[in-house]
Amino acid sequence: MRYAAPSIALKNSRDVTLPDFSILHGGHFGILAAVFGGARATLWSLKGVVGLRSRNVTGLENDTEKPATPMVRFHFEPLRGKPAAFMFLTMVSTRSRTLLLALSMLPVLASAQGTAKTLDIYYIDTEGGQATLFVSPTGQTVLVDTGNPGTRDAERIVQAITAAAVKQIDYLLITHYHSDHIGGYLELAKRIPVLHYVDHGPTVQPEQNIPSQQAYAAAIAQGSHVIAKPGDTLPVTGIDWTIVSSATKTLTTSKASWPGAAKPNPACADFVPKETKADLENANSVGSVISYGAFRTADLGDLLWNYEAELVCPTNHLGTVDVLLTTHHGVNISGPKALVNALQPRVVVMNNGIRKGAHVETFETLETSPGLEDLWQLHWSFNGLLEHNAPGRFIANIEDATTTSAVVGALGDVRGLGNPEHSPAYWIKVSAQSDGTFTVTNARNGFSKTYRPRH
């Protein structure tokens, strides 16, 4: 005997929980799940359900949370450039009853013409290093830096690559050769192909010759390698990727198409230089401005204070951006007001660690930046404490309650506190449209916020 099924239309849905299937109690049930069209689905938490057959469904896992009642959860995601999709989920009794549940799933921004294309950016947690994955609207990839030595950060990068449904790194851009930026290369290269390499040229600190740097040198000797210069562009289809700094040289002209560029910068009047002699690789950082239609973002690596000022003083050569990655993890020898105020970011992403970066001076600069709407952080910072950290929903990784309470109680004395591995690790993702609309999502809690184009 067959029974009529309830149907639910879920528009603009990504993560769905179907709780309390009380009909399942005491029965033996299986799931038949199929996804048609341009979509990929992930099912998990299958408490009370045995036996599973699927079509185009991945990531099937056993329930680990053990809810009080049977439930099904699934993540639904449109595949890049594919048409609208339909998901059909059937729960079948192996004894006497059948429950049929059909879900018609419309991907985000789906239409008869297909899914809207986006520039996707994954800010990956490397505990105060850097690894940022860009996936262009055409599916080409740029990875900026590889995080720290060992397998931890390499595996986190691969997780982001898997989530983005790409198979290779088209361009690996190494901003500079410090271990928190190139350290993950040795292990990463074992896990995914890299087609082209971009950097500032030979290191100026050869004493920091770690195994990943040796492996990288061997790779560029045999592969496709470009030494970046200010004004160069990476041939990534669908976006404009312009190099603005490299090997202590900075961009000295402005692109006519960049909004706000080629104008005097009043914030330069209060600029005070800082002399930094240590770790000179930072000054050689390859910096980039990336545009997708009306959307713009900047990533300057660990470029130092005075070189950043050269980009915007006395004339702002970069213009304004929508999203800014904090330079140098939010350390106060980078990120002067002259730069931040000139760029006028609507959103800042801080790639800090628990203790690394996120200096109070940097927080204060961002807090007074004209036009800033939100700060998103990869970590709750022990330096920022309660006075400066962003609200929790904007922070991807937060220490456990006991450790956080101890840090707050210690009033900043954080020696010996915290978990440097901080597992699991979560990224912050930006998905940008060509009209300037972009959405930022916190992978830890699913919180997202959409920012409409400036007027």
Residue pairs with C-beta under 8 A, 6 or more apart in sequence:
1 98
2 98
2 100
3 97
3 98
3 99
3 100
4 100
5 99
5 100
5 101
5 102
6 101
6 102
7 101
7 102
7 103
7 104
8 101
8 102
8 103
8 104
9 103
9 104
9 106
10 16
10 103
10 104
10 105
10 106
11 106
12 106
12 108
12 109
13 76
13 105
13 106
14 75
14 76
14 77
14 108
15 73
15 74
15 75
15 76
15 446
16 73
16 74
16 75
16 76
16 103
17 71
17 72
17 73
18 71
18 72
18 73
18 101
19 67
19 69
19 71
20 69
20 70
20 71
21 48
21 69
21 70
21 71
21 72
21 91
21 99
22 69
22 70
23 97
23 99
24 48
24 49
24 70
24 91
25 48
25 69
25 70
27 93
27 94
27 95
27 97
28 50
28 51
28 93
28 94
28 95
29 48
29 49
29 50
29 51
29 91
29 92
29 93
29 94
29 99
30 49
30 50
30 51
30 52
30 53
30 91
30 92
30 94
31 43
31 46
31 49
31 51
31 52
31 53
31 54
31 72
31 89
31 90
31 91
31 92
32 52
32 53
32 54
32 89
32 90
32 91
32 92
33 41
33 43
33 52
33 53
33 54
33 55
33 57
33 74
33 87
33 88
33 89
33 90
34 54
34 55
34 56
34 57
34 87
34 88
35 41
35 55
35 56
35 57
35 76
35 85
35 86
35 87
35 88
36 56
36 85
36 86
36 87
36 88
37 82
37 83
37 84
37 85
37 86
38 78
38 79
38 81
38 82
38 83
38 84
38 85
38 107
38 114
38 115
39 56
39 76
39 77
39 78
39 79
39 82
39 85
39 86
39 87
39 105
39 107
40 56
40 58
40 76
40 77
40 78
40 79
40 165
41 56
41 57
41 58
41 74
41 75
41 76
41 77
41 87
42 57
42 58
42 59
42 60
42 74
42 75
42 77
43 52
43 54
43 57
43 59
43 60
43 61
43 72
43 73
43 74
44 59
44 60
44 61
44 63
44 73
44 74
45 61
45 63
45 64
45 65
45 67
45 71
45 72
45 73
46 52
46 60
46 61
46 62
46 63
46 72
47 63
47 66
47 67
47 69
47 70
47 71
48 69
48 70
49 70
49 72
49 91
51 94
52 60
54 60
59 75
72 89
72 91
74 89
76 87
76 105
76 107
77 107
78 84
78 85
78 107
78 108
78 110
78 115
79 115
79 165
80 115
80 117
80 135
80 139
80 165
81 114
81 115
81 117
81 139
82 114
82 115
83 110
83 114
83 115
84 106
84 107
84 110
84 111
84 112
84 114
84 115
85 105
85 106
85 107
85 110
86 104
86 105
87 103
87 104
87 105
88 102
88 103
89 101
89 102
89 103
90 100
90 101
90 102
91 99
91 100
91 101
92 98
92 99
93 99
107 115
108 115
108 116
109 115
109 116
116 433
117 137
117 138
117 238
117 433
117 434
118 137
118 431
118 432
118 433
119 134
119 135
119 136
119 137
119 238
119 239
119 290
119 292
119 295
119 430
119 431
119 432
120 134
120 135
120 164
120 429
120 430
120 431
120 432
121 132
121 133
121 134
121 135
121 297
121 323
121 429
121 430
121 431
121 432
122 132
122 133
122 135
122 160
122 163
122 164
122 427
122 428
122 429
123 132
123 325
123 349
123 351
123 378
123 396
123 427
123 428
123 429
123 430
124 131
124 132
124 133
124 147
124 153
124 156
124 157
124 160
124 425
124 427
125 156
125 378
125 379
125 396
125 397
125 422
125 425
125 426
125 427
126 147
126 148
126 153
126 156
126 180
126 184
126 351
127 147
127 148
127 153
127 353
127 354
127 356
127 379
127 420
127 421
127 422
127 425
128 180
128 329
128 351
128 352
128 353
128 354
128 355
128 356
128 357
128 379
129 145
129 147
129 148
129 153
129 180
129 181
129 183
129 184
129 351
129 353
130 144
130 145
130 147
130 175
130 180
130 181
130 301
130 329
130 351
131 143
131 144
131 145
131 146
131 147
131 153
131 156
131 157
131 184
132 143
132 144
132 145
132 299
132 325
132 351
133 141
133 142
133 143
133 144
133 157
133 160
133 161
133 164
134 141
134 142
134 143
134 144
134 236
134 239
134 290
135 141
135 164
135 166
136 142
136 236
136 237
136 238
136 239
136 292
137 238
137 239
137 292
137 434
138 237
138 238
139 166
140 170
140 171
140 236
140 237
140 238
141 161
141 164
141 166
141 168
141 169
141 170
141 171
142 169
142 170
142 171
142 172
142 173
142 234
142 236
142 241
143 157
143 169
143 171
143 172
143 173
144 173
144 175
144 288
144 299
144 301
145 173
145 174
145 175
145 181
145 182
145 301
146 153
146 154
146 157
146 172
146 174
146 181
146 182
146 183
146 184
146 185
146 188
146 212
147 153
147 154
147 156
147 157
147 180
147 181
147 183
147 184
148 179
148 180
148 183
148 184
149 179
149 183
149 184
149 186
149 187
149 210
149 211
149 212
150 183
150 184
150 187
151 187
152 421
153 183
153 184
153 187
154 184
154 187
154 188
154 190
154 191
155 187
155 191
156 425
156 427
157 184
157 188
158 188
158 191
158 192
160 427
161 169
161 192
167 192
167 193
168 192
168 193
168 194
168 195
169 192
169 193
169 194
169 195
170 195
170 196
170 236
171 195
171 196
171 197
171 198
171 234
171 236
172 185
172 194
172 196
172 197
172 198
173 198
173 199
173 228
173 234
173 286
173 288
174 181
174 182
174 185
174 197
174 198
174 199
174 200
174 216
174 286
175 181
175 200
175 285
175 286
175 287
175 299
175 301
175 302
176 182
176 199
176 200
176 203
176 281
176 282
176 284
176 285
176 286
176 301
176 302
177 199
177 203
177 205
177 208
177 213
177 281
178 208
178 279
178 281
178 282
178 302
179 208
179 210
179 212
181 301
181 302
182 210
182 212
182 213
182 216
183 210
183 212
184 212
185 212
185 213
185 215
185 216
186 211
186 212
186 215
187 212
188 194
189 215
189 219
194 219
194 223
195 223
195 224
196 223
196 224
196 225
196 226
197 216
197 219
197 220
197 223
197 224
197 225
197 226
198 225
198 226
198 228
198 234
198 286
199 220
199 225
199 227
199 228
199 286
200 227
200 228
200 246
200 247
200 284
200 285
200 286
201 227
201 246
201 247
201 284
203 209
203 213
203 281
204 280
204 281
204 284
205 279
205 280
205 281
208 281
226 232
227 246
227 247
228 243
228 246
228 286
229 243
229 246
229 247
229 249
230 243
230 244
230 245
230 246
230 249
230 250
230 251
230 252
231 242
231 243
231 251
231 253
232 242
232 243
233 240
233 241
233 242
233 243
234 241
234 243
234 288
238 292
239 290
239 291
239 292
240 290
240 291
240 292
241 288
241 290
242 251
242 255
242 288
242 289
242 290
242 291
243 251
243 286
243 287
243 288
244 250
244 251
244 287
244 288
244 289
244 298
244 300
244 311
244 317
244 318
245 251
245 285
245 286
245 287
245 300
245 301
245 303
245 307
245 311
246 284
246 285
246 286
246 287
247 284
248 283
248 284
248 307
250 287
250 307
250 310
250 311
250 317
251 311
251 317
251 318
252 317
253 317
254 261
254 262
254 315
254 316
254 317
254 318
254 319
255 261
255 319
256 262
258 289
258 291
258 296
258 318
258 319
259 296
259 319
259 320
260 316
260 319
260 320
260 342
260 344
261 316
261 317
261 318
261 319
262 315
262 316
262 317
262 319
263 315
263 316
264 314
264 315
264 316
265 312
265 313
265 314
265 315
265 316
265 338
265 341
265 342
267 312
267 337
267 338
267 341
267 342
268 309
268 312
268 313
268 314
268 338
270 337
270 338
271 309
271 313
271 336
271 337
271 338
273 305
273 306
273 309
274 304
274 305
274 306
274 333
275 306
276 282
276 283
276 304
276 305
276 306
276 333
281 302
282 301
282 302
282 303
282 304
282 328
282 334
283 303
283 304
283 307
285 300
285 301
285 302
285 303
285 304
286 301
287 298
287 299
287 300
287 301
287 303
287 311
288 298
288 299
288 300
289 296
289 297
289 298
289 318
289 321
290 296
290 297
290 298
290 299
292 432
292 433
292 434
293 433
293 434
293 435
293 436
294 434
294 435
294 436
294 453
295 322
295 432
295 433
295 434
295 435
295 436
295 437
295 438
296 319
296 320
296 321
296 322
296 323
297 321
297 322
297 323
297 324
297 325
297 430
297 432
298 318
298 321
298 323
298 324
298 325
298 343
298 345
299 325
300 308
300 325
300 327
300 334
301 327
301 328
302 327
302 328
302 329
302 331
302 334
303 327
303 328
303 334
304 328
304 333
304 334
305 333
305 334
305 335
305 336
308 327
308 334
308 335
308 336
308 338
308 339
309 336
309 338
309 339
311 317
311 318
311 339
312 318
312 338
312 339
312 342
312 343
313 338
316 342
318 342
318 343
319 343
320 342
320 343
320 344
320 345
321 343
321 344
321 345
322 345
322 346
322 347
322 432
322 436
322 438
322 451
322 454
323 345
323 346
323 347
323 348
323 349
323 430
323 432
323 438
323 440
324 340
324 343
324 345
324 347
324 348
324 349
325 348
325 349
325 350
325 351
326 334
326 335
326 348
326 349
326 350
326 351
326 352
326 357
326 362
326 366
327 334
327 335
327 339
328 334
328 335
328 357
329 350
329 351
329 352
329 353
329 356
329 357
329 358
330 350
330 351
330 352
330 357
330 358
330 359
330 362
330 363
330 381
331 357
331 359
331 362
332 359
332 360
332 361
332 362
335 362
335 365
336 365
337 365
337 368
337 369
340 365
340 366
340 369
341 369
341 370
344 369
344 370
344 371
344 372
345 369
345 371
345 372
346 371
346 372
346 373
346 374
346 451
346 454
347 372
347 373
347 374
347 375
347 376
347 430
347 438
347 440
347 451
348 366
348 369
348 372
348 374
348 375
348 376
349 376
349 377
349 378
349 428
349 430
349 440
350 357
350 358
350 362
350 375
350 376
350 377
350 378
350 381
351 357
351 378
352 358
352 377
352 378
352 379
352 381
353 378
353 379
353 420
354 379
354 380
354 381
354 382
354 399
354 414
354 418
354 419
354 420
354 422
355 381
355 382
355 383
355 414
355 418
357 381
357 383
358 377
358 379
358 381
358 383
358 384
358 388
359 383
360 383
360 384
360 388
363 384
363 388
364 388
366 372
366 375
367 388
373 451
374 390
374 394
374 440
374 449
375 390
375 394
376 390
376 394
376 395
376 396
376 428
376 440
376 442
377 389
377 390
377 394
377 395
377 396
378 395
378 396
378 397
378 427
378 428
379 395
379 396
379 397
379 398
379 422
380 389
380 392
380 395
380 397
380 398
380 399
380 404
381 388
381 389
382 407
382 412
382 414
382 417
382 418
383 412
385 407
385 408
385 411
385 412
386 408
389 395
392 398
393 442
393 445
393 447
394 442
394 447
395 442
395 444
396 426
396 427
396 428
396 442
396 443
396 444
397 422
397 425
397 426
397 444
398 404
398 444
399 407
399 418
399 419
399 422
400 419
403 417
403 418
403 419
406 417
407 414
407 417
407 418
410 417
426 442
426 443
426 444
427 443
428 440
428 441
428 442
428 443
429 440
429 441
429 443
430 438
430 439
430 440
430 441
431 438
431 439
431 441
432 438
435 453
436 452
436 453
436 454
437 450
437 451
437 452
437 453
438 450
438 451
439 448
439 449
439 450
439 451
440 448
440 449
440 451
441 447
441 448
442 448
